C-alpha cells in the first residue's frame, strides 16, 4: 500500500467508534441541556457509552497546535488563548467536551450529520474542533463565526453534532445537514436541549406530542423522548426554581439516564466549576477552574476518572500529565470500543493519536 493510502486508512479510523454509536441504539447515546435559574447557568451532560474510563485534562494557554489531518489536506493551526478543563477518553487534545476559563462549554452527541465537502478552509477532526473552540473563543457567537475560517473533515466515521453555551447564557446547537452548517441560537433555540436527532426534528416532536398531534414513540431512552423529558423539566424549573440549580441538574441527568450512562456532568458556568460523577465512582466531585494556573510555566495536569475514592473538591488531586498513561488510555479505549479487536485501529493510528500532544509546544507571549 502506498504511504498516502496507508495514512488515509489509518486516519479514517479516527473516531470510528461513532460509527458503532449510530447503529447500536439508545444505550450508546447522550443528552446535553442548559438550565437557568436564580441568576445561575449550568450545562448538563450525560455521556452514554460503553466505556467509563477517561481523564480530566488541564489545557494551557499559549500552546501552538497543528491539527492532525490526512496527507494532502490543509491542517488548521492556532495558538490557544484560553485555558480549559476537558473530559478525554481517547487521548489528550481530543476531548469529549469541556469548559474553558471564559465560561464557554462545548459538548458533543452522536447524530445524523454530513460534514461539508473539502474547500479552501483549513480542516480538523471533530473532537479537535472541540479543543479548538475552547482554546480560542469565549462566546457562542465567536464559535459560530469560526465556521468561516475552519471546517470539520467530511467523514462519516464521526457523525456528531454540538451544543455550545457561554457565560452570558447564550446557547446554540450546531448541526451539519446535507453538508450545510445549520445553527440554532438563542431565540431560535427555544428548548435548551440536544440529544441525538437534529435539533429541528426534536423540537417538532416535542411540540407535536405536547399538542396531541403525535403519540410518543416507544422507549423512555429514545433520543426524542429524552429530549422531551429534559425540555419539560427545564421549563418547569425556569418557571419555579425550587432547589439548588446543580442539584436539579443532576435530577435532570437521572431522569434521562440510560443503561449506558458512564459520566454525569454539571458545568456550573456562572461559578466556573465542574461537578461530575461516573457510573462506578458515583460520589459527586467538584473541580474549580480558579484553582489552576493555565498561563504559568507548570505542566499540563490530569485527573484519572477511575482512580481513588474521592468526593467534593478534587483540585489538589490533579497530577502532572503522563504521556505513558495517555498512550495506555488511547490503546485500551480504542480497542475496547470496537469490540472487534485491534484490526479496526492499526498500530500506526494508535501511535499517532497517543503521540499527538508531543507535537504541540508552549510559546512565549
C-alpha positions, -999 to +999 in steps of 0.1 A: +000+000+000+014+034-009+023+057+020-005+082+013-031+055+010-019+038+042-021+071+061-056+077+048-067+043+061-051+050+095-067+084+100-100+073+086-101+051+117-100+082+139-132+084+160-146+053+143-163+044+175-191+068+165-200+045+136-210+020+162-229+046+182-250+054+152-262+019+149-264+004+184-294+022+197-302+043+228-277+025+251-249+045+234-263+080+232-260+113+251-281+142+264-269+178+269-290+206+283-287+242+296-305+252+328-310+287+341-325+300+373-317+322+403-291+341+383-271+309+376-264+290+345-254+253+343-249+229+314-256+192+320-242+163+300-249+126+302-223+106+285-240+073+275-214+049+261-197+015+265-166+027+283-163+045+316-125+052+319-110+086+310-093+116+324-098+153+331-071+174+314-060+210+321-053+226+287-029+255+288-028+290+272-002+298+246+001+264+231+009+262+194-010+234+177-014+220+142-044+197+136-039+161+128-053+155+092-047+132+063-020+138+038-030+163+011-053+182+035-046+217+049-044+215+087-058+242+109-031+259+130-036+280+161-022+292+195-045+287+224-058+319+241-078+303+269-071+276+294-097+248+298-106+216+316-118+188+294-131+152+297-109+130+275-115+093+268-095+089+235-064+109+244-053+144+253-062+171+227-093+150+216-119+159+242-154+146+245-164+180+259-153+206+284-153+242+297-128+270+294-118+297+318-140+322+300-171+301+307-175+286+273-189+250+273-187+227+242-203+193+242-209+166+216-235+140+208-238+113+181-262+124+154-271+121+117-247+146+102-229+151+069-200+175+071-192+198+042-171+188+013-134+199+013-129+235+004-103+262+008-106+263+046-081+245+068-096+215+085-095+193+115-112+162+132-144+167+150-130+162+185-101+185+176-128+211+168-140+209+204-105+217+217-101+244+190-132+262+202-122+260+239-087+272+231-098+302+211-132+315+220-152+329+249-187+334+233-212+314+213-211+340+185-174+336+182-178+298+178-205+303+151-183+328+133-154+304+132-172+283+107-159+308+081-123+301+090-122+263+096-140+232+086-145+197+100-133+169+077-161+154+057-161+118+070-190+096+080-169+080+108-176+109+131-213+117+130-215+141+159-232+175+164-226+201+191-242+222+218-224+253+230-231+277+259-213+307+272-211+327+305-238+352+293-262+323+289-262+323+251-268+288+237-265+272+203-268+239+186-246+232+156-256+205+130-243+197+096-272+187+074-266+179+037-231+193+040-245+227+053-237+243+086-270+246+105-271+266+137-299+273+162-290+301+187-308+319+215-344+328+203-341+302+175-333+276+202-364+278+224-357+244+241-322+243+255-316+206+250-298+184+225-299+147+222-291+126+191-316+138+165-311+170+146-324+199+167-353+207+144-366+171+144-365+171+182-384+204+186-410+193+161-415+160+180-418+179+214-444+203+200-464+175+183-465+154+215-474+184+236-503+193+213-515+157+210-508+156+173-483+128+177-482+098+201-449+094+219-425+069+203-418+038+224-389+038+249-381+063+276-344+062+265-352+070+229-334+102+217-367+121+211-382+111+244-350+121+263-353+155+245-389+157+256-383+148+292-353+171+297-371+200+280-402+196+302-381+196+333-361+227+323-393+246+315-407+236+350-375+248+367-373+280+348-409+288+359-403+279+395-367+272+407-374+253+440-340+238+447-303+245+441-296+245+404-267+220+404-288+195+424-317+199+400-292+195+371-283+161+384-321+153+387-325+160+350-295+138+343-310+110+364-343+113+345-328+110+311-301+084+320-300+051+302-282+018+310-250+030+294-247+063+312-210+065+322-205+101+332-229+127+346-215+162+343-229+195+355-209+225+343-215+255+366-209+282+340-216+310+364-190+299+390-166+282+366-169+249+384-174+214+371-194+188+391-194+152+379-197+116+388-191+084+369-210+051+369-188+033+394-173+063+411-207+078+419-197+104+446-201+139+433-167+156+427-160+193+420-133+210+400-128+247+403-111+263+373-100+292+395-075+268+412-054+262+381-027+285+365-034+280+329-009+305+318+020+295+340+051+275+333+039+244+352+029+212+335-004+201+320-022+182+347-047+153+346-071+136+369-078+099+363-115+093+365-115+058+379-086+060+404-092+068+441-124+072+461-127+109+460-157+132+467-161+170+470-133+193+458-106+174+439-084+202+426-054+191+447-055+155+433-046+165+397-012+152+388+013+161+360+004+148+326+019+114+319+024+105+282+026+068+291-008+070+307-022+089+277-009+061+254-024+034+277-058+052+276-057+056+238-048+020+232-072+004+257-102+026+250-099+024+212-096-014+213-124-018+239-146+005+219-145-015+187-152-049+203-137-063+171-101-065+181-072-042+171-075-045+133-100-016+131-074+006+148-040-002+133-009+003+155+002+033+134-031+050+140-029+045+178+006+058+179-003+089+160-032+098+184-012+089+215+018+109+204-001+140+191+003+160+223+040+160+218+035+179+185+021+209+205+045+234+220+043+262+245+053+297+232+062+329+250+039+359+245 
